[in-house]
Amino acid sequence: LGGFPITSDRPNIITVERGRSAVLPCQPPTGVPDPETYWTDNSNIGDQFGFLVSNARIQQDYYGRLYFLNVLDEDEQRQYICNVFSKKLNVIRRGQLTQIKVIKTDASLWKPKRLWSSEANKVFLRGYKMTLKCIFGGLPTPQVIWRKLNTTGSGFPDRRSSLTMEKQELTISDLTFEDYGVYECRGTNELGAEVFSINVRIEAQPYWKVKPKDVHVTEGETVEFVCDAEAKPPPGPVQWFRNGIPLLDPSVPRNPRRKVIKNRLVLQNVTKLDTAVYQCNVTNIHGYQFSNFFINVISEPPEIQKGPETLLRVVEGADVTLQCETFGAPTPKVYWYKRDQVITGG
């Protein structure tokens, strides 16, 4: 986890007129995985910076900046500090102190104005979570109303959607392709409203429609493997491997009985030499799906496990059944003889 830029020990002073909006900057360090960024103040006993700063009038964007939708006199009674926390390392880094100086002018009411929002065009992945946020300044403090255009009601799925951060943030989980569309946030107070629209596209990393399975076959059979995945944008051609090596690699022996037809791998008239582990890979710009599967070609010589009895005594005119149980791979053909003459087969 990196550190904040080297700054002065003295607080950074931001001057703003009473009732107007203010932005407290923050340059959070990066880390792997991304650390959590949040603001605290020293409003608790002992001047320790332990109180989280977030309410209907004070909000944070996704880059760490803190927004005062309208400044009150009480805001200059505290000092604020930007923090980052790495859960993996269990380490906290703190930035420079920031203090607001309020110019005591008569506060004028003003209608909502967008201070920050998610980008106007956003792409999210199927199955993942979507978060959109709009921050509006104004006096009185604006309320935020969300809706999805060209739908009935709010247009949000009841069980998968929620509004947080004083309704300034919309979250939809387990995204489907039907969640695409235009989402509108409206900041409103008694003086008016401002509207911002966000166009959302839902794309997807590859996901299986048909996944190849392991097979056990006997010599002479034909085997077909299907590696079928969908994605948005569509995936590229299926990549095939044998024992981890691309089929097109010169080190993989050519096999005229092996054919690749788009998303299908066909092995005709298999022999013991075709026993191997195969792989297929499907990729687009968002990710990939990779599968291992094997073909086990069984070859066992014919064996009579249970033949007919040497002597059977039957009544003249009665039916008789002679038993011959065999095993082998491929399945053996059975022939019956009488006095060295073949009388049937199969």
Disulfide bonds with the S-S distance in Angstrom:
Cys26-Cys82 2.00
Cys134-Cys185 1.96
Cys227-Cys280 2.07
